Amino acid sequence: MEWRYPIKDRTDLEYKARYHSEVKQRLTQFATALGFKDQDYDLRSIKGYDDSSGLIFLTHDELYVSVGQDAFAGWEIKIYFSERRGDRSPTPRLELPIELLDNIPLLVLIANDHLNHKRNLKALQASGPLPS
């Protein structure tokens, strides 16, 4: 799939529909590879204006992923590591090139690295104060 295809023309709704379908399919593969069950996450999309890609979202209790065309950064994947479903805390956040949708194993490796770090930090904090 040509991820960075410019959506400039109002008549290019066929490409936009293919784009949304393909991103949803890749995000489903991503969620499955992370071990999420279907009921563990939501997949939604906003078609956006005629001249934009719109946005596709995957929400889970531990992360929130948005894929689309950012006005400033271009085409990208944003991953927010959250405390509850739908939370888009400003940090920590990853901004990755959209081409990683072609390499789901690498995308999973990157996300798992950050998820494991977050889980370890949470476990450490729950264990009480550290000895001096």
C-alpha positions in Angstrom: 0.0 0.0 0.0 1.3 3.5 -0.8 0.9 5.0 2.7 1.9 8.6 1.8 -0.4 9.0 -1.2 -1.6 12.6 -1.3 -5.3 12.9 -0.8 -5.9 16.1 -2.7 -8.8 15.3 -4.9 -12.4 15.1 -3.6 -13.0 12.2 -6.1 -10.3 10.0 -4.6 -12.8 8.5 -2.1 -11.9 5.0 -3.4 -8.3 5.4 -2.2 -9.4 6.7 1.2 -11.7 3.7 1.7 -8.9 1.3 0.8 -6.5 3.2 3.1 -8.9 3.0 6.1 -9.6 -0.7 5.4 -5.9 -1.5 5.2 -4.9 0.4 8.3 -7.7 -1.3 10.3 -6.4 -4.7 9.1 -2.8 -3.8 10.1 -3.9 -2.5 13.5 -5.9 -5.7 14.1 -2.7 -7.7 13.3 -0.8 -5.5 15.7 -3.3 -6.0 18.5 -3.3 -9.8 17.9 0.5 -9.9 17.9 0.5 -8.0 21.2 -1.8 -10.7 22.6 -4.9 -8.6 22.8 -8.2 -10.4 22.5 -11.0 -8.9 20.3 -12.9 -7.7 23.4 -9.8 -6.0 24.9 -9.6 -3.2 22.3 -11.6 -0.9 20.1 -10.9 0.0 16.5 -12.5 3.2 15.2 -12.0 5.6 12.4 -12.9 9.1 11.4 -13.0 9.7 7.7 -12.0 13.4 8.0 -12.4 16.0 5.3 -12.1 15.3 1.6 -8.5 16.5 1.5 -7.2 14.5 4.5 -6.6 10.8 5.3 -8.8 11.0 8.4 -7.7 9.0 11.5 -7.8 5.4 12.5 -7.7 4.6 16.2 -6.9 1.5 18.3 -7.7 1.9 22.0 -6.7 -0.5 24.8 -6.3 -0.1 28.5 -2.5 0.3 28.2 -2.1 2.1 24.9 -3.8 4.3 22.4 -2.7 4.2 18.7 -3.7 6.8 16.1 -2.7 6.5 12.4 -3.2 9.2 9.9 -2.0 12.4 8.3 -0.8 15.0 10.8 -0.9 18.6 9.6 2.6 19.3 10.9 4.4 15.9 11.0 3.0 14.3 7.9 1.9 10.7 7.8 2.5 8.8 11.0 1.6 6.4 13.7 1.3 7.8 17.2 1.3 5.5 20.2 0.3 6.9 23.6 0.9 4.7 26.7 -2.1 5.2 28.9 -3.5 4.2 32.3 -7.0 3.6 31.0 -8.8 3.1 27.7 -8.9 6.2 25.5 -6.4 8.2 27.6 -4.1 10.2 25.4 -1.6 11.5 28.0 1.0 13.7 26.4 3.8 11.5 27.7 5.2 9.1 27.0 4.3 9.0 23.4 5.9 7.5 20.3 5.7 9.1 16.9 6.7 6.6 14.2 6.7 6.6 10.4 3.6 5.2 8.8 5.7 2.7 6.9 6.0 0.6 10.0 2.5 -0.7 9.2 4.4 -2.8 6.7 6.5 -4.3 9.5 4.1 -5.4 12.2 6.8 -7.5 14.1 9.0 -4.4 14.4 6.1 -2.3 15.5 5.2 -4.9 18.1 8.8 -5.0 19.4 8.9 -1.2 19.8 5.5 -1.1 21.6 6.3 -4.1 23.8 9.6 -2.5 24.9 7.7 0.6 26.1 4.8 -1.5 27.6 7.2 -3.7 29.5 9.1 -0.6 30.8 5.8 0.9 31.9 4.7 -2.3 33.6 8.0 -2.7 35.4 7.9 0.9 36.7 4.3 0.4 37.9 5.3 -2.8 39.7 8.3 -1.0 41.3 6.1 1.9 42.5 3.6 -0.6 43.9 6.2 -2.4 46.0 6.7 0.6 48.2 9.6 3.0 48.8 13.0 1.9 47.8 15.6 1.4 50.5 18.2 4.2 50.8 
